[in-house]
Amino acid sequence: MSEHSTDPELLNLGLPEDDPEPGVTWFISLVSVVLMVITVLASVAMYFAFVEGEVDRKIVDQPAVELQELRLAQQEQLTEYQNYEIEDAEGNKLSRIRIPVSRAMELVVADARASADAVKSDDAGALVSR
C-alpha cells in the first residue's frame, strides 16, 4: 500500500500526494455531470426541432394532389370556353356555354358603356325638346 508521508519537509517540496482532496473531486464530478446533462438535453432539443422542421417541410407544407387537380380544373373553367348542361326545376336539360372571365368582363363593360351612352343621348334629347 502507499504510505503517506507526514514529513513536513516533503510536503513543502510540492510533491503530489497519491489521493486528491475529496472536495475537489466532488466538485469536478458534479460539474461534469451537469455539463453532460446540459449537452444531452441540448442535443435532444436540437434533434426534435430538426425532425419537426422536416415533417413540416416534407408533409404538412406539401399541397395535396387532389387539391392541385381541383385548382387546375377551376382555372381551366375560368379561362376557356366550355359547353355544359344543367337541369331546371322541371327536370328539363338546358345547354349552356361557359365563357372566360376576361371575356365576360369585356362584355359587361361594353354593355355598361352602351347603356350609359343611351342614357346620355336620352338626356340630351330631352334637353333639346324643352
C-alpha positions in Angstrom: 0.0 0.0 0.0 1.0 3.5 -0.4 2.4 5.3 2.5 1.6 8.9 3.2 4.4 11.0 4.2 3.7 13.2 7.2 7.2 14.7 7.0 6.7 18.5 6.7 9.8 18.8 4.6 8.4 16.5 1.9 5.0 18.3 2.0 6.7 21.7 1.4 8.5 20.4 -1.7 5.2 20.3 -3.6 5.3 16.6 -4.4 1.9 15.4 -5.4 0.0 13.2 -3.0 -1.5 10.0 -4.0 -5.1 10.9 -3.3 -6.6 14.2 -4.3 -8.7 16.2 -2.0 -12.3 14.9 -1.8 -13.9 18.3 -2.1 -12.2 19.0 -5.4 -13.1 15.5 -6.7 -16.8 16.0 -5.8 -16.8 19.5 -7.4 -15.3 18.3 -10.7 -17.6 15.3 -10.7 -20.7 17.4 -10.1 -19.7 20.0 -12.8 -19.0 17.2 -15.3 -22.4 15.5 -14.7 -24.2 18.9 -15.0 -22.4 19.7 -18.3 -23.2 16.2 -19.6 -26.9 16.6 -18.8 -27.0 20.0 -20.4 -25.3 18.6 -23.5 -27.7 15.7 -23.8 -30.7 17.9 -23.3 -29.5 20.4 -25.9 -28.8 17.6 -28.4 -32.3 16.1 -27.8 -33.9 19.6 -28.3 -32.0 20.2 -31.5 -32.9 16.7 -32.8 -36.7 17.2 -32.2 -36.6 20.7 -33.6 -34.9 19.3 -36.8 -37.4 16.4 -37.0 -40.4 18.8 -36.6 -39.0 21.1 -39.3 -38.5 18.3 -41.7 -42.0 16.9 -41.1 -43.5 20.4 -41.7 -41.4 20.9 -44.9 -42.0 17.4 -46.4 -45.5 16.6 -45.2 -47.5 19.5 -43.8 -46.5 22.2 -46.3 -46.9 19.9 -49.4 -50.3 20.6 -51.1 -52.5 17.6 -51.7 -52.6 16.2 -55.3 -56.4 16.3 -55.3 -56.3 20.0 -54.3 -53.8 20.8 -57.1 -56.0 19.0 -59.7 -59.1 20.8 -58.4 -57.4 24.2 -58.8 -56.3 23.3 -62.3 -59.8 22.3 -63.2 -61.2 25.6 -61.8 -58.5 27.6 -63.6 -59.5 25.9 -66.8 -63.1 26.7 -66.3 -62.2 30.4 -65.8 -60.0 30.7 -68.9 -61.7 28.5 -71.6 -65.0 28.3 -73.4 -67.0 25.2 -72.5 -70.4 23.6 -73.1 -72.3 22.2 -70.1 -75.8 21.1 -69.2 -78.0 21.9 -66.3 -81.4 20.8 -65.2 -84.2 23.2 -64.5 -86.8 22.8 -61.8 -89.0 20.7 -64.0 -86.2 18.3 -64.9 -85.5 19.6 -68.4 -81.9 19.7 -69.5 -80.7 23.0 -70.7 -77.5 23.5 -72.7 -75.2 26.4 -71.5 -72.0 27.9 -72.7 -69.3 29.0 -70.2 -67.1 31.9 -71.3 -63.8 33.0 -69.9 -63.9 35.6 -67.1 -61.9 38.1 -69.0 -64.3 38.0 -72.0 -67.3 38.2 -69.6 -65.8 41.4 -68.0 -65.3 42.9 -71.5 -69.0 42.2 -72.3 -70.2 43.7 -69.1 -68.1 46.9 -69.6 -69.3 47.2 -73.2 -72.9 46.8 -72.1 -72.5 49.4 -69.3 -71.0 51.8 -71.8 -73.8 51.2 -74.3 -76.4 51.8 -71.6 -74.6 54.9 -70.4 -74.4 56.3 -73.9 -78.2 55.6 -74.3 -79.0 57.5 -71.1 -76.8 60.4 -72.3 -78.5 60.5 -75.6 -81.9 60.4 -74.0 -81.0 63.2 -71.6 -79.6 65.3 -74.5 -82.8 64.7 -76.5 -84.9 65.7 -73.5 -83.0 68.9 -73.0 -83.3 69.8 -76.7 -87.1 69.2 -76.7 -87.6 71.6 -73.8 
